[in-house]
Amino acid sequence: MPSIYIILPGLGTSISMFVSGLSGSYLSEKAEQKKGKAKMAMAMAITDEPDEINNEVDILTQKEELEKAMLKTVDLDKKFRKVKKKKKIKTLHDKAESFARIFVAFINGVAPLLGGLIPLIPYFFFPNANLITFFMSFITIFMCIIILGIYIGHISKESIIKHILEMLFAFAITIIIVLLVLG
């Protein structure tokens, strides 16, 4: 079988996981940060509502108060109902949150992309895929799992062997699930 039959679906899957991880992470981080800011604003008594005050309702309330004071109706054009958003001044905290959101999204996109591309490496060197190419791909994945276990053990300053075994256990569980699903 030509290796391209394995490379193309692998590339397509890796790219889709990249886009999914990137966009999903970015949007969830953005929502989480917005929620955190709203909670902080409430805690600091900056706003009375969990969400930003609805400007249109606020203007209508002001219109009603103005009509009561003037004893006549006031006609507001639609363009006056919409309050222009104030230009936000980005603080250092806002810039840090923005950077963190983008960085986390990038990592959550690149990790599955690399995870999908690394097993394809042997297929780029052989025009026809066979059992040897499959075993080379499997060994490449196996080595990456061991390196990841070493890295995690080193970062956590815990037993490297323990983390290698944990990673290999997760790898084995994944293989078992795939074999059960695919038969």
N, C-alpha and C positions, 0 to 999 in steps of 0.2 A: 504494500500500500504506500502511495506517495506521502511523504512527511507533511506536505502542504495540507492534507486532509486533517491533520492533527493541529498544525500550527494556526491555521485560520480560525477555527472555532475557539481555540485557546486564546488567541489575540482578541477576538470579539468579546469573549466572556471577561477577559481581564480589563478591557476598556470599559465595558458596561459596569463592572464592579468598581472601577475607578470613579466614574461619573456618579454612580449611586452613592458611594462612600463619601465623596467630596460634597455633593449637594445635600445629601441627607444630614451629614454632620454639620455643615455650615448653617442650614436652616434650623436645626434643633439647638445648636449653640446660640444662635441669634435669639430664638424664642426664650431660651433659658436665661440669657443675660437680660432681656427685656423684662422678664418676670422678676428677676432679682432686683433690677432697678426700681420697679414699681413697688416691691415690698420694702425696699430701703426708703423710698420716698414716703411711703405710708408710715414707716417707723419713725422717720424724722419729722413727721407732720407737715410735709411739703404739700401733699395732696390728700384729699378726703376719700378719694375713690381708688380702688385697686387699678383701674385703667385710667388713662389720661381723661381729663374732663372733656366732654363732648362740646366743642366750641359752638356748634349750631344751636344746641339747646340753651347754652349759656347766653347767647345773643338774643334768642327769643325771650328769655326771662328778662333780660335787660330792656327789650322792646316793650314788654308788658309794663314794667315799672315806669318807663318813660311815658307811655300812654296814660297811666294813672296820674302822673305828675302834671302832664300837659292838658289833661282832660280832652284829648282828641286822639284819633288813630294815627299811627306813624307807619308809612309805607317804606319798607326796606327792600332795596333791589337785591336780587340773588347774589350779585357780586359783593355786596356788603355783608351778606350772611356768612360767607366763607371767610374765615379769619386766616390771614396769611400765617404760615408757619414761621415762627421765630427762627432765625438762623442760629443753629446750635454752635456753641463754641466748644470744640473738643478739648476736654481736659486730658491730662496725662493718663488718668484712669480709663477714659473712653478710648484713647489710642491703644492702650495696652489690651483692653478687651477686644478691640477690633483685630489687633495683631494675633491675639490668642485664638480667636474664632477662625481666622484664615489659616493659621498654622495647624490647628487641630484638624480642620477640614482637609487640608493638604495631606497630612499624615494618614488620616482615615481613608483617603483616596489612593495614595501611593502604596500603602501596605498591601491591600488586596491585588493591586496591579502587579507589584513585584512577586507576590505569592502565586499569581497565575502565570507570570512570564518565566520564572526560574525553572519550573519543571519542563518548559518547552525548549530550553537551551540545547539539549542533545539532538533534538529534531532538526535544528538549524544546520547541524554538521553532517547529517546523513540524508541523502535524497529520498531514500525509501525507509519507512518505519518498519521495524521488526522487533523481535523479542529483546535483542541486545539493546536497541534504542530505548525500549521501555525500562529495562533494568538500569540503564544509565540515568534515566530520568528519575527513577525511584531512588537510586543512590544519591543523586543530587538533592532531592527533597530530604532524604534521611540525614545527610550532612548538614543541611540548613537547620533542621530540627535540633541537632546536637549543638551547633553553633549558637542557636537561640537559647538553648538551655544553659550553656556556658555563660552567655551574656547576662541572662536574668540572674543566675547565681552570683556572678561577679558584681552586678549592680546592687543586688539585695544584701550582699555580704553574708550570704548563707551558703549552704552546701551546694557546690556546683553539680555533684553527682545526683543529689536529690532533685534538682531542677531539670537535669537532663532526663532522668527517669520520668518525671512528671510530664515533660514534653513528649517523650516517646509513648507514654501511656495515652495521652490525648491523640497522638498520631495513630496508635493502634485502634482506639475507639472509632476514630474517623474511618479507618480502613474497614472495620467490621460493619459499620453502618452503611457504607457505600456498597459492600458486598451483599448485605441483606436487602438493600433497596434494589440494586441492579440484578440480583440473583446470581 
